[in-house]
Amino acid sequence: MTYCKDYLRAEQFALELAILARALNDDKEHQDALGVANSCLQVNSELACLFEEADALSSLGRLREAKSVIERSLTLGAIRRRETLLTELTPAGERDSQ
């Protein structure tokens, strides 16, 4: 994955790391999944990265840490992100009429 980082945007690289962490969690390789999820969070604090971190921590019996990660994920502001995306995707002329 290190070599991929040079060829992908940060968001895409984080998504790939989140997918890898998911696969590791599914394979019950929770310690490895936790490491990958932490790498993912260093690139981008995507909800998927936080989910995988919380899943790995929970599976490892580290429930307090998992709860902390879940609480942190609640501060991401999904509605604000959605509004930002809608603004970016809406042509300038249409934004003024909304």
N, C-alpha and C positions, 0 to 999 in steps of 0.2 A: 504493500500500500504506500510505502514511502515514495516510490517512484511516481505513483499516480498523482501525488499531491501537486507536482509541477505542471500537470496537464489538465487539472480540473479546477473549477471555481470552488471557493471555500464551501459554499452551500452544498454543492454536489459531493465534495470530498466528505463532508460531515454526514451526508445521507448514506454514502457507501460505508462509512465507519459504523453508523447506526445499524445498517443491515447486517454487517459482520457481527456486531455485538448481539443482535437478535439471534443469529444462527448459533453463536456460542452459548447463549442462554438456553436455547432449545436443546442443544447437545449436553446440557448440564455442566458446561465448562464455565461456571459462574465467575471464578477468579479471573480467567482470561477475558470474559465478557466485561467485567468491571474495568479492567485496564483499557480495553478498546473504547468503552463508553467514556472514560475519563479523557482519552485522547480526542474523542469526538467533541467533548465539551470544551477542550482547549481551542478547537477550530471554530466552533459555533454552538451557542446554547440552544440547540434545537430541542423541541419537546421529545422527539424520538430518542435523542441521546440521554435526556433525563429519565425517560421511561426505562431504558435499558439499564441505566445505572441503578435505579430504584429496584428493578426486577432482580438484578444480580445481588445487590445488598440484601434484599429480602430473602433470597434463596440461600444466601450464606449465613442467615440468622442474625444479620446486623439490622434489626428492625428500627432502632432509633435513627440510624443514618438514612435508612430508606424513607422513613417518615419525613425527615428533614429535606430530602431531595424532592419528595412529592409536594411539600409545602412550597419549596422554591419554584417548582413548575407552575404553581398557581399564580405566580406573579408575572408570568410571561405576557399576559394580556393578549389572548387570542383575538379578541374583537378588534383591538387596535391594529394588529397585524393584518387582519382581513380588510379593514378600512384602508390601510396603506396599500395593499395589493390592488384593491378596487380603484384607488386613486391612480396608481401607476398604469393600470390597464384601460382606464377611461380616457378617451381623447380629450384634450384641453377644452375644446368648444362645448362638449357635453357636460363637463364638470361644472361650468358656470350656471347651467340651467337646472341643476339638481338642488 
